[in-house]
Amino acid sequence: MSLRLAAAVVLRLAQVFMSEPATPEAQPTPDHRDAVVELLRQVSGIVSTSAKGRWGEVQLRVELAPAAPSWPSAGTFWLRAGEEGTTGMVLEFGLSAALVAELRAEKAEAAQAEAGKAEAAQAGLGSSASVAAGDSEPGTGTLDLLLDVQLAVTMRFGARKLLLREVLDLSPGAVVELDRRVQEPVDLLLDGKLVARGEVVVIDGNYGLRITDVSLLGPG
């Protein structure tokens, strides 16, 4: 993919990354350009680490291009950061046709695999429900099959938004303050959705949650 930045955006990104005061009237220097390249390289390292769990080792290389890319583009989109005006930044991205084709092919394969799993599960549920229908109430056979499905739940003590430079400055021993006080209840998340709140307890040396409110779990 390609990334094109206006001179003002290069200057602003470099000033943020280098902890310089914002001076919109200044002109970007070679040092500012090099700082933005280093910033993008650090971001690519974070992306590679995040993508490793799904795609394995992913190598991302950031390099300056003196001209437009030679590969055919499948489309261009823009990302706006900050407010409009002197503090706002607009980044232009271009995606190669080959990359888009690969992503679409992967998405199609994943959708086909999910459809096959759904058909197999539906067939299995139908046959199991038919067997159980003779000695149980209607519908309970299918429900029993789902009761043993394992679900991952997460406790959330709070949240905090960080600037990119603050994330890059994190190191062992750093303290990140969250948006919730100690006496406030913590959230119980199911697949990223809030389903209950409660109090933190300790059981045999492990954290636990005493549920105090499940009214957050709406219908469906």
C-alpha positions in Angstrom: 0.0 0.0 0.0 1.1 3.6 -0.4 0.8 6.5 2.0 0.9 10.1 0.8 1.3 13.0 3.3 1.1 16.7 2.7 4.1 18.8 4.0 1.9 20.2 6.8 1.0 16.7 7.9 4.6 15.6 7.9 5.5 18.6 10.0 2.7 18.0 12.5 3.4 14.2 12.9 7.1 14.9 13.4 6.5 17.6 16.0 4.2 15.2 17.9 6.7 12.3 17.6 9.7 14.5 18.5 7.8 16.3 21.3 8.3 19.6 19.6 6.0 22.6 20.1 3.3 22.9 17.4 4.5 25.6 14.8 2.2 25.3 11.8 4.0 28.1 10.0 7.3 26.2 9.9 8.5 24.2 7.0 9.4 20.5 7.4 13.1 19.7 7.4 14.9 16.4 6.5 14.9 15.6 10.2 11.2 15.9 10.3 10.9 13.6 7.3 13.2 11.0 8.9 11.2 11.2 12.1 8.0 10.4 10.3 9.6 7.5 8.5 10.8 6.2 11.9 7.3 6.6 13.4 5.8 4.6 10.5 8.4 1.9 11.0 7.6 1.6 14.7 3.9 1.5 13.8 4.6 -1.3 11.3 6.4 -3.2 14.0 3.3 -3.0 16.2 1.1 -4.1 13.3 3.3 -7.1 12.6 3.2 -8.2 16.2 -0.6 -7.9 16.3 -1.1 -9.8 13.0 1.2 -12.6 14.0 -1.5 -14.5 15.8 -3.6 -14.8 12.6 -1.1 -14.7 9.7 2.1 -15.8 11.3 5.3 -13.8 10.6 4.4 -10.7 8.6 7.2 -8.5 7.3 6.3 -4.9 6.7 8.9 -2.5 5.1 8.6 1.3 5.1 10.5 3.2 2.5 10.4 6.5 0.8 9.1 6.6 -2.7 10.2 9.6 -4.9 7.2 9.1 -7.2 3.8 7.4 -7.5 3.9 3.6 -7.1 4.3 1.6 -10.3 1.7 -1.0 -9.3 -2.0 -0.6 -10.3 -4.2 0.9 -7.6 -7.5 -0.6 -6.6 -8.6 2.5 -4.8 -7.7 5.4 -2.6 -9.1 6.4 0.8 -8.4 9.2 3.3 -8.1 9.1 7.1 -8.6 12.3 9.1 -7.0 12.7 12.5 -7.8 15.6 14.8 -10.0 18.6 14.3 -10.2 20.6 11.1 -7.8 23.5 10.8 -4.1 23.7 11.8 -4.2 20.7 14.1 -6.0 18.4 11.8 -4.2 15.8 9.6 -5.4 14.0 6.5 -3.6 10.9 5.3 -4.1 9.4 1.8 -3.8 5.7 1.4 -3.6 3.7 -1.8 -4.2 0.0 -2.0 -2.7 -2.2 -4.7 -5.1 -4.3 -6.8 -3.1 -7.4 -6.0 -3.5 -6.8 -2.2 -7.2 -6.2 -2.5 -7.7 -9.3 -4.6 -5.8 -11.4 -2.0 -8.0 -9.9 0.8 -11.2 -10.6 -1.1 -10.2 -14.1 -1.8 -9.4 -14.8 1.8 -12.7 -13.2 2.9 -14.6 -15.4 0.4 -12.8 -18.6 1.6 -13.6 -17.7 5.2 -17.2 -17.0 4.4 -17.5 -20.3 2.6 -15.9 -22.2 5.5 -18.3 -20.6 8.0 -21.3 -21.4 5.8 -20.1 -25.1 5.7 -19.8 -25.1 9.5 -23.2 -23.6 9.8 -24.8 -26.2 7.5 -23.1 -29.0 9.4 -24.2 -27.7 12.7 -27.7 -27.2 11.5 -27.8 -30.8 10.3 -26.4 -32.0 13.6 -28.9 -30.0 15.6 -31.8 -31.2 13.5 -30.9 -34.9 13.9 -30.3 -34.6 17.6 -33.5 -32.7 18.2 -35.4 -35.5 16.4 -33.9 -38.1 18.6 -34.7 -36.2 21.8 -38.2 -35.3 20.8 -39.7 -38.6 22.0 -38.7 -38.2 25.6 -38.4 -34.4 26.3 -40.4 -31.3 25.8 -40.3 -29.6 22.3 -37.2 -27.5 21.9 -35.3 -28.7 25.0 -33.2 -31.1 23.0 -31.7 -28.3 20.9 -31.1 -26.1 23.9 -29.3 -28.9 25.8 -26.8 -29.1 23.0 -25.9 -25.5 23.4 -25.7 -25.4 27.2 -22.2 -27.0 27.2 -20.8 -24.5 24.7 -17.8 -22.7 26.3 -17.8 -18.9 26.2 -15.0 -16.6 27.0 -15.8 -13.8 29.4 -13.5 -10.9 30.4 -13.4 -8.5 33.4 -12.8 -4.9 32.5 -11.5 -2.6 35.3 -11.6 0.5 33.2 -10.3 2.1 30.0 -8.0 4.9 28.9 -7.2 6.5 25.6 -3.5 7.1 24.9 -1.7 9.1 22.2 0.6 7.0 20.0 3.6 8.6 21.5 2.4 7.7 25.0 2.0 4.1 23.9 5.5 4.0 22.4 6.9 5.5 25.7 5.5 2.6 27.8 8.1 0.5 29.6 8.2 -1.9 32.5 7.2 0.0 35.7 5.0 2.6 33.9 1.6 3.3 35.4 -1.5 3.8 33.3 -4.4 5.5 35.1 -7.8 4.2 34.1 -11.1 6.1 34.1 -12.7 4.2 37.0 -12.3 4.5 40.8 -11.4 1.6 43.0 -14.8 1.5 44.7 -16.7 1.4 41.4 -18.0 -1.9 40.0 -16.1 -3.6 37.2 -17.6 -4.8 33.9 -18.1 -8.4 32.8 -17.8 -8.7 29.0 -19.0 -11.5 26.8 -17.5 -11.3 23.3 -16.7 -7.7 23.9 -20.2 -6.8 25.0 -21.2 -5.6 28.5 -23.5 -8.2 30.2 -23.1 -7.6 33.9 -21.3 -5.6 36.6 -20.0 -6.7 40.0 -17.4 -6.5 42.8 -13.9 -8.0 42.6 -13.2 -10.8 45.1 -10.3 -13.1 45.6 -10.8 -16.8 45.6 -7.9 -19.1 46.5 -5.5 -16.5 45.2 -7.4 -15.9 41.9 -9.5 -13.0 41.0 -13.3 -13.5 40.9 -16.4 -11.4 40.4 -19.4 -11.2 42.6 -22.3 -10.2 40.3 -24.4 -7.2 41.5 -26.2 -6.2 38.3 -27.3 -8.3 35.4 -30.0 -6.0 34.1 -27.5 -4.9 31.4 -28.1 -8.1 29.5 -31.0 -7.1 27.3 -33.2 -9.4 25.2 -31.4 -11.1 22.3 
